[in-house]
Amino acid sequence: WDLGNLLPGPPEDVMMRGTPHIHWAVRYCWISLCLLKRMFLMLPVGLVLSLIIFDWYTFLFTLSGVADPRRNMYRPGIWIVVILFHVSLSLLLVSYIRCFLTSSAVKDNPMPANMQTVN
């Protein structure tokens, strides 16, 4: 991996005047700080996803008894509930993942052309 190419170097005219470029250690420190910030900002996402996984585990293996073949396995009602639970949980996961991957920046979501602006 060449992490040095993630940050832009100095412009060509600055290099031609003899101004020194950014040292490689400064680049790597900046990149590592940016990665730490991203990891810190993703903590709530990890917590919500872990709660959803824990909810799935609790329902499937403890409450419904599907994992235990001696309990309720042959009742059709439990399978309907399990299927509905999995469908709703998968829709929840897809919706949540799409929500945190969508950009909320103004430049990515411009105002519609037919809207009037207040002057």
N, C-alpha and C positions, 0 to 999 in steps of 0.2 A: 504494500500500500504506500502510495506517495501522498502523504497528507499535506505536504508543502504546497501542492497545487490547489488546495481548497481556497486559500486566501489569495487575492490578486497581488501581484508584485507592484513595484513602483512604476509609474508611467515611463515611457521611453525617453521623453524629454528630460525628466528628472535624472535618469541614469546617465544621460549624455552630459549633463552639467557636472557630474562627479559626486552627487549626493549619494551616500551609502544606502543600500537597500535594507529591508527589514531582516534582521538576523534570523536564522532558522530556528533557534531556541525560542525566540519570541513568538514565531508562528505556531510552533507546537504547543506552547503554553496557551495561546489564544484559542486554538482549536480544542484543546482539552477543556478549557473553561466553557466553551460553547457546548461541548458534548455533555459536561456536567450539568449545565443549565437545562438542556433538553431532557436529561434523565430526571432531574428534579421536577420539571414541569409535567412529566408523564406519570408521576406518582399517583395522582388521583385516578387516572385511567387504570392503572394497575390495581388499585384498591377496588374500584367498581367491578372490574373484570373478575377479581378474586372473589368478591361477594356473589357474583352471578354463578361462578363455578361451584362455590360452596353450597349455594341454594340448589343447584342441579344435583350435586352429590347427596345432599341431605334428603331431597325428595326421592331420588331414584333408589338409594341403597337403604334408607331407614324408614321413610314413611310409606312408600308404596309397596315395598316388599318384593319388587320385581327381581331383584338380584338373588333373593332366597327362593329356590325352587319349591320348598315345602310350604310356603305361604302364598296364598291368593294368586298363584300363577295361572290357574285355569279359569279365573273369573273374567268374563269379557269386559266388564265395567272398568276394571283396573287398567286394562290395556287401552281403552278409549281415553281414560284420564291421562295415562302416560304419553300417548301420542299427542293429545292436545297440549300437554305441558311442554313437550319437546318442540312442537310447532311454535308456540308462543315464545318460548325461550330463544329459539333460533331467530325469530323476527326481532326480538328485543336486542339480541347481540348484533345483528346486521344494522339495525337502526342506530345503536350506540356507536358502533365502529364508524359508520358513515358520518355521524355527527362530529366526532372528534377528528376525523380526517378532512372535513370540509373547512376551507379557509373562510374566516369571517372578516378578512381585510376589505377595506373599501375599494381598493384598486382591483380586487378580484370579483367584486360584486358591484358594478357600477349602477347608477340610477337608471331606470328605464327611460328611453328617449321621449316617450309621450308624456312624461310627468313634468308639471310646471315647477319651476324653482322660484323661491321667494327672494325678491331683490330688495 
